[in-house]
Amino acid sequence: MAKPRKTNAKSTKCPTPPPTSEQKRLRRKDPSVVPSAPYLLASKLLDVACDAPVLHTVCPPNGWRSAVGELGVFPHGKLSHSYDSYFGGDVDSDVTYEDFMRAAPVSTRASNQLQATLGNYYKFAFQTSSTTLCDLTNPLALCVLCALVLMIRIFKKMFMPKFSSLGKRLGRAAHGPDWENGNQDRIVKFGEYVYRLIYHSCVSAYGLWYFRDKSWWNNDMGGTKNLWILHPNHPVEPGMAWYYLVQCAYNVDALLSLLEISFQWEWVNPFAYSSALEFLEKEHVVNETLRKKQVLKLMIQSRHQTFIWTPIFQIKWSTSVRGDFREMMAHHIVTNALIFGSSFYRFTRIGSMIFLIHDLSDVPIDMSKLANFVKWKATTIICFVVMVLMWVITRLTIFPFVIFRSVLFESYEYMVVKGTMDPALYEAYCYIFYSLLGALVLLHVTWFLILIRIGWTLVSKGETHDYSEHKLGEKQVMKKNA
């Protein structure tokens, strides 16, 4: 007698997963069923694609999970889990201006409508917590951000020439009237770093004052645990919201400025090859084939200065490009990604800590560069020593061993285990933040090695070379340009 065939229990299950809220409840009860981040991100991407107006027509009628077999069977299928990309019902909504106006009492003191409107804008922006200004991806916050970037660029255009004139006067007073003739690049960069010094000094002073009594900076009040407790419903005060807006505007402008000083673009002559053939006189090269090869060789030799080439235009490296361009570009991309990501996911507390330690360490950096630009050797050495000490304390100690450690070892406990966050949401996006913060740590170590190289040159040769501005050193670059 033939044995009855065993029925595969999994094959009888419906591949359609339960509602997201029920999935979250099951995941919080048993976090071991949560797939790894690549599967969660792939699932979210397919969910979004199949909900799109056009792409949903190519998805199976019963959902795309019906086409992946056992991978789409909840809860053990790697692609079976659905989750909200945000916090769903766990987060209090940001206060919009409409919400504020509905809750605000009717003003009886305003003499006219304009005064009343301006008063309401002021109260919403500077006296109301957890508004839409706290999320930098919100359209209102983006408009304010663009306005701040424009204001920064206007300020720089107005005042940086005056700061450069100050550097010219200081250099001439220290080294004579002929000093400025061969130091135009230093004079321009002096103005840039005066602006940076003013900014970093002001935001550092504000940060020290504003965060002086915040619980996440005080170990007696719980320290870094307060970065995660009650998340994502931390109240975001107006002082924090504007601190984030100003910092983001500065970093966006810094990225734009780096691109401006690093590249220059120009139109491409489509007849450049034939023009070069005519330019190279025939009598110098009798052989026509050899003459064409030499023209191509000349064109290729100039191509190393080209960053992007198209038949219409080309983008070339500028002569004012920084020596640490790659590190700075990576730093600005990572920083801006962290700023927008932390604002969207309400990690403003930990973001403010990262801002503050960077600003504090940037002050002696700016002072050291200013002293080096005008070649005040003794002042440069003093500022350099302070800069290295601040770098070690803030970026190589507090950042990796206090802030990053809290992200790695405290965030899951207080947001998921003791909090309300969906384990799938945490698992899906935590490694993105881990990678960005880890990249910052690596950049800090890279720059510290550059600082050690500068210090070694100072001790061994008695010369101050800023390798962050010129990788070959200043004198070598001047010889090469000469």
C-alpha positions in Angstrom: 0.0 0.0 0.0 1.5 3.3 -1.0 2.2 5.8 1.7 0.2 9.0 1.7 2.2 11.9 0.4 3.2 14.5 3.0 1.8 17.9 2.5 4.2 20.8 2.7 2.7 23.1 5.3 4.4 26.1 3.8 2.9 25.5 0.4 -0.6 25.8 1.9 0.1 29.3 3.4 -1.0 32.3 1.5 1.9 34.3 0.3 0.1 37.6 1.1 1.5 38.8 4.4 -0.7 40.2 7.2 -1.2 43.9 7.7 1.9 45.9 8.5 0.7 46.6 12.1 0.2 42.9 12.7 3.7 42.2 11.3 5.2 44.8 13.6 3.5 43.2 16.6 4.9 39.8 15.7 8.4 41.2 15.0 8.5 42.9 18.4 7.4 39.6 20.0 10.0 37.6 18.2 12.8 39.8 16.6 14.6 36.7 15.4 12.2 36.5 12.4 13.4 39.8 11.0 15.4 39.3 7.8 18.7 41.1 7.2 18.9 44.6 5.9 19.5 43.7 2.1 16.3 41.7 2.0 14.3 44.4 3.9 15.5 47.1 1.5 14.7 44.9 -1.5 11.2 44.2 -0.2 10.6 47.9 0.4 11.9 48.8 -3.1 9.5 46.2 -4.7 6.6 47.4 -2.6 7.2 51.0 -3.7 7.6 49.9 -7.3 4.4 47.9 -7.4 2.5 50.9 -5.9 3.8 53.2 -8.5 1.2 54.4 -11.1 2.9 52.8 -14.1 4.9 49.9 -12.7 2.0 48.4 -10.8 0.7 47.1 -14.2 3.6 44.7 -14.5 3.3 43.2 -11.0 1.4 40.0 -10.4 -2.3 40.4 -9.5 -1.8 38.7 -6.2 1.2 40.8 -5.4 4.9 40.4 -6.3 5.4 38.0 -3.3 3.3 35.4 -5.0 6.0 35.2 -7.7 8.9 34.5 -5.3 7.6 31.3 -3.7 8.9 30.5 -0.2 10.8 33.8 0.0 7.5 35.6 0.1 5.8 33.5 2.8 5.5 35.4 6.1 7.1 35.3 8.7 10.2 33.2 7.7 10.4 34.2 4.1 13.3 36.6 3.5 11.2 38.9 1.3 7.9 38.5 3.1 8.1 41.4 5.5 6.5 44.8 5.0 7.2 47.9 7.1 6.7 51.6 7.2 9.6 53.7 6.1 8.8 56.1 8.9 7.4 55.6 12.4 3.8 55.3 11.5 1.5 55.8 14.5 4.4 55.8 17.0 5.3 59.5 16.3 3.5 62.7 17.0 3.0 64.7 13.8 5.0 67.9 13.4 3.0 71.1 13.9 2.1 72.8 10.6 1.4 76.5 10.3 -2.3 75.6 9.7 -2.3 73.5 13.0 -0.7 76.4 14.8 -3.3 78.9 13.5 -6.2 76.7 14.5 -4.8 76.4 18.0 -3.6 80.0 18.4 -6.0 82.5 20.1 -7.3 85.3 18.0 -5.0 88.3 18.4 -6.7 91.5 19.6 -3.6 93.6 20.0 -2.6 93.8 16.4 -3.4 97.2 14.8 -3.6 95.7 11.3 -3.6 92.4 9.5 0.0 92.6 8.4 1.2 93.0 12.0 -1.0 90.1 13.1 0.4 87.9 10.3 4.0 88.7 11.1 3.4 88.1 14.7 2.0 84.7 14.0 4.9 83.8 11.7 7.3 84.8 14.5 5.5 82.8 17.2 5.3 79.7 14.9 9.0 79.9 13.9 10.6 81.0 17.2 8.3 80.1 20.0 6.7 76.8 18.9 8.3 73.4 19.4 8.2 70.4 17.0 7.1 72.3 13.9 7.6 71.4 10.3 10.8 73.4 10.4 12.3 70.5 12.3 12.2 68.3 9.3 14.6 69.5 6.6 12.8 67.4 4.0 9.6 69.4 4.5 8.8 71.9 1.8 8.6 74.8 4.2 12.0 73.9 5.8 13.5 73.5 2.4 12.3 77.0 1.4 13.8 78.5 4.6 17.0 76.5 4.0 17.4 77.9 0.4 16.9 81.4 1.8 19.6 80.9 4.4 22.0 79.5 1.8 21.3 82.6 -0.3 21.9 84.9 2.7 25.2 83.1 3.4 26.4 83.5 -0.2 25.4 87.2 -0.2 27.3 87.7 3.1 30.4 86.0 1.7 30.3 88.1 -1.5 30.1 91.3 0.5 32.6 90.6 3.3 35.2 88.1 2.0 36.9 90.7 -0.1 37.2 92.9 3.0 38.6 89.9 4.9 41.1 89.3 2.1 42.2 93.0 2.3 42.8 92.5 6.0 45.1 89.6 5.1 46.9 91.7 2.6 47.6 94.4 5.1 48.8 91.9 7.7 51.1 90.2 5.3 52.6 93.5 4.0 53.1 94.7 7.6 54.9 91.5 8.5 56.9 90.8 5.3 57.1 94.1 3.4 55.1 95.7 0.5 56.3 93.2 -2.1 54.9 90.2 -0.2 51.5 90.4 -1.9 52.9 90.0 -5.4 53.5 86.2 -5.1 50.8 85.4 -2.5 47.5 86.2 -4.2 46.2 82.7 -3.5 47.0 83.0 0.2 45.3 86.4 0.3 42.1 85.0 -1.2 42.1 82.0 1.2 42.8 84.2 4.1 39.4 85.9 3.5 37.7 82.5 3.2 39.1 81.3 6.6 38.2 84.6 8.4 34.6 83.9 7.4 35.0 80.3 8.6 36.5 81.4 11.9 33.6 83.8 12.5 31.1 81.2 11.7 32.6 78.4 13.8 33.2 80.7 16.7 29.6 81.9 16.7 28.0 78.5 16.4 30.4 77.0 19.0 29.5 79.7 21.4 25.8 79.2 20.8 26.1 75.5 21.1 28.0 75.6 24.4 25.3 78.0 25.8 22.3 76.2 24.4 23.3 72.6 25.2 24.9 73.4 28.6 22.0 71.9 30.6 20.8 69.2 28.1 20.5 65.8 29.6 22.4 64.0 26.8 25.5 65.9 27.6 25.3 65.2 31.4 26.2 61.7 32.6 24.5 62.4 35.9 21.2 62.8 34.0 21.7 59.7 32.0 24.1 60.9 29.3 23.8 59.5 25.9 20.9 57.2 26.8 18.7 60.3 26.5 19.5 60.3 22.8 17.2 57.3 22.4 14.8 57.2 25.3 11.3 58.3 24.2 12.5 58.6 20.6 10.9 59.6 18.1 8.8 61.9 20.3 11.6 64.1 21.6 10.3 67.7 21.6 12.4 69.7 19.1 12.6 73.3 20.5 12.9 76.3 18.2 16.5 76.8 19.2 17.3 73.2 18.1 15.3 73.6 14.8 17.1 76.8 13.8 20.5 75.4 14.9 19.9 72.6 12.5 18.7 74.9 9.7 21.8 77.2 10.0 24.2 74.3 10.2 22.6 72.6 7.2 22.7 75.9 5.2 26.4 76.3 6.0 27.3 72.8 4.9 25.3 73.0 1.7 27.1 76.3 0.9 30.4 74.7 1.8 29.7 71.9 -0.7 28.8 74.4 -3.4 31.9 76.5 -2.7 34.1 73.4 -2.9 32.7 72.6 -6.3 33.2 76.2 -7.4 36.9 76.4 -6.4 37.7 72.9 -7.7 36.3 72.9 -11.2 35.9 75.2 -14.2 33.8 74.4 -17.3 34.2 75.5 -20.9 32.7 74.7 -24.3 34.4 72.1 -26.4 35.4 72.8 -30.0 34.1 69.8 -32.1 36.8 70.5 -34.6 39.7 70.5 -32.1 41.4 67.5 -33.6 41.4 68.9 -37.2 42.5 72.3 -35.8 45.4 70.6 -34.0 46.5 68.9 -37.2 46.7 72.2 -39.0 48.5 73.8 -36.0 51.3 71.3 -36.0 53.4 72.3 -39.0 53.9 69.6 -41.6 57.6 70.4 -42.0 58.3 69.3 -38.4 56.9 65.8 -39.0 57.2 64.4 -42.5 55.2 61.3 -41.9 51.5 62.1 -41.9 50.6 59.1 -39.6 53.3 60.1 -37.1 52.0 63.7 -37.2 48.5 62.5 -36.3 49.9 60.4 -33.4 51.7 63.4 -32.0 48.6 65.5 -32.1 46.6 62.9 -30.2 49.5 62.6 -27.7 49.3 66.4 -27.1 45.6 66.2 -26.6 45.8 63.3 -24.2 48.5 65.0 -22.2 46.1 67.9 -21.6 43.3 65.6 -20.8 44.6 64.8 -17.3 43.3 68.2 -16.3 39.8 67.3 -17.5 37.4 65.8 -15.0 34.4 65.3 -17.4 34.5 65.6 -21.1 31.6 65.6 -23.5 31.4 66.6 -27.2 29.7 69.8 -26.1 31.4 70.9 -23.0 34.1 69.8 -20.5 34.7 70.3 -16.8 38.3 70.7 -15.9 40.2 70.8 -12.6 40.8 74.4 -11.4 44.2 75.7 -10.4 42.7 76.5 -7.0 41.6 73.0 -6.2 42.3 71.9 -2.6 45.0 69.3 -1.9 42.5 67.3 0.1 39.7 67.6 -2.4 38.7 63.9 -2.3 38.6 63.9 1.5 36.7 67.2 1.6 34.2 66.1 -1.0 33.5 62.8 0.8 33.2 64.7 4.0 30.6 67.1 2.6 28.6 64.4 1.0 28.6 62.2 4.2 27.8 65.2 6.4 24.9 66.5 4.3 23.5 63.0 4.1 23.6 62.6 7.8 22.1 66.1 8.4 19.1 65.4 6.2 18.7 61.8 7.4 19.0 62.7 11.1 16.5 65.5 10.6 14.0 63.2 8.8 14.2 60.4 11.4 14.3 62.8 14.4 17.9 62.1 15.5 18.4 65.8 16.1 19.9 65.2 19.5 22.8 63.1 18.3 23.1 65.3 15.3 23.6 68.3 17.5 26.4 66.5 19.4 28.2 65.8 16.2 27.8 69.4 15.1 29.2 70.8 18.3 32.4 68.7 18.5 33.2 69.5 14.9 32.7 73.2 15.4 34.8 73.3 18.5 37.7 71.6 16.7 37.3 73.8 13.6 38.1 77.0 15.5 41.8 76.2 16.1 42.0 74.8 12.5 40.9 78.1 11.1 43.2 80.1 13.3 46.2 77.9 12.4 45.5 78.3 8.7 45.1 82.1 9.0 48.5 82.3 10.8 50.1 80.1 8.2 48.7 82.1 5.3 50.4 85.3 6.5 53.5 83.2 7.6 53.4 84.1 11.3 55.5 81.1 12.3 55.3 81.3 16.1 51.5 81.8 16.0 51.1 79.0 13.5 53.0 76.6 15.8 50.9 77.5 18.8 47.6 77.2 16.9 48.8 73.9 15.4 49.5 72.4 18.8 46.0 73.5 20.1 44.5 72.2 16.9 46.0 68.7 17.3 44.9 68.5 20.9 41.4 69.5 20.1 41.3 67.1 17.2 42.3 64.2 19.4 39.8 65.1 22.2 36.8 65.8 20.0 37.1 63.9 16.7 39.3 60.9 17.8 37.9 60.4 21.3 34.4 61.9 22.0 33.1 61.1 18.5 34.1 57.5 18.1 34.1 56.4 21.8 31.1 58.3 23.1 28.8 59.2 20.2 29.4 56.4 17.8 29.6 53.9 20.7 26.1 55.0 21.8 24.8 54.5 18.2 26.2 51.0 18.1 25.3 49.7 21.6 22.5 51.9 23.1 20.2 52.8 20.2 18.7 49.3 19.7 18.1 48.8 23.4 16.3 52.0 24.0 14.5 52.4 20.7 13.5 48.8 19.9 13.7 46.7 23.1 12.5 49.3 25.5 10.9 51.6 23.0 8.3 51.4 20.2 10.3 51.2 17.0 9.6 48.4 14.6 12.7 46.0 14.5 12.4 45.8 10.7 12.7 49.6 10.4 15.8 49.6 12.6 17.4 46.7 10.8 16.7 48.1 7.4 18.3 51.5 7.9 20.7 51.2 10.8 23.6 50.1 8.6 23.3 53.2 6.4 23.8 55.4 9.5 26.6 53.1 10.8 28.4 53.4 7.4 28.1 57.2 7.3 29.3 57.7 10.8 32.1 55.1 10.3 33.1 57.0 7.1 33.4 60.2 9.2 35.7 58.4 11.7 37.9 57.2 8.9 38.1 60.7 7.4 39.1 62.0 10.8 41.9 59.5 11.0 43.0 60.4 7.5 43.1 64.1 8.3 45.0 63.3 11.5 47.6 61.6 9.5 47.9 64.7 7.3 48.3 66.8 10.5 51.1 64.4 11.7 52.8 64.9 8.3 52.5 68.7 8.7 54.0 68.4 12.2 56.8 66.2 11.1 57.7 68.7 8.3 57.7 71.5 10.9 59.9 69.6 13.3 62.4 68.1 10.8 62.7 71.0 8.4 61.5 74.0 10.4 58.9 74.7 7.6 55.2 75.0 7.7 53.5 73.3 4.8 49.7 72.9 4.7 49.3 69.6 2.8 45.5 70.0 3.0 45.8 72.9 0.6 48.7 71.5 -1.5 49.6 67.8 -1.4 53.1 68.5 -2.6 53.7 71.3 -0.1 53.6 75.0 -0.7 57.1 75.6 -1.9 57.1 72.7 -4.2 53.8 73.9 -5.8 55.3 77.4 -6.2 58.3 76.0 -8.0 56.1 73.9 -10.2 54.0 76.9 -11.1 57.1 79.0 -11.8 
